[in-house]
Amino acid sequence: MWYPLADLDGKGPKVDTSPYRFQHILEDIESLNRRAEKAELEITAISIHQYAYVAKNYALTSCGSSMGDGYGPMVVSPRRGQLIGPADIEQLHIAVPGERTTAFLALSLLLGHKPKHYTVVPFDQIIERTRSGEFDAGLIIHEGQLTYGEAGLHCVIDLGKWWTDSRKLPLPLGGNAIRRDLAGDFGHICRILQSSIEYALKHRDQAVGYALNYARDMGRDLADRFVGMYVNDWTLDYGAKGRAAVQRLLTEAAAAGITPAVGEIDFVSPGT
């Protein structure tokens, strides 16, 4: 999404970013979630779950979202004879990628409360440490949703599918947030961000090639498939349905006592 903003070859970014200069900061989503609590970054990727805790300092941009439309984070478990079903999740010790990830929120909503037995584990270690038997199950995000079977794990439940089937809405996993002290230029900055996504989608091979520099043992085909899941029309703009999904997710989370209430969520759009 954001490679067009970077000056990669000394010739400047691929899109007009004036009067701003963008610096890429590459960190896992849980680290970015925590930095958002301190309002450290002007613009940041963020879990929609975390937004409930930082809405005072950040607004969601209308572009830059990652939506699971019938798919999303999964609870996976080793194949040990009889398959474990969703009703058994309460008894499992689960490796999770972070308490403020949307994956963790979706699991909590499924159960009606936070899991009873869980340990936070770096997301890229969850599959191996679950496969080894250290944990009964793992809550997987990112490309693990495509590769867990290779480790001999099976899907207990796809939380994105569960959400879409039960709410008739996509599951809003991640978003892009802009700090509110930039409110005077919200519209212009959002237009720059949208231009970056548009350029990346139109030059998909180049964008995927750049992203492969940071991929975790993914070949181009797998990376392209993963990109297609989470960088698409939803990423250009939430649209009415995507906005409704964010509102529904955080309203339900607050009603269940899992997150603070955020009220009506505002979205920053290009030109606003």
Order of alpha helices (4+ residues) and beta strands (2+ residues): alpha-beta-alpha-beta-beta-beta-beta-alpha-beta-alpha-beta-alpha-beta-alpha-beta-alpha-alpha-alpha-alpha-alpha-beta
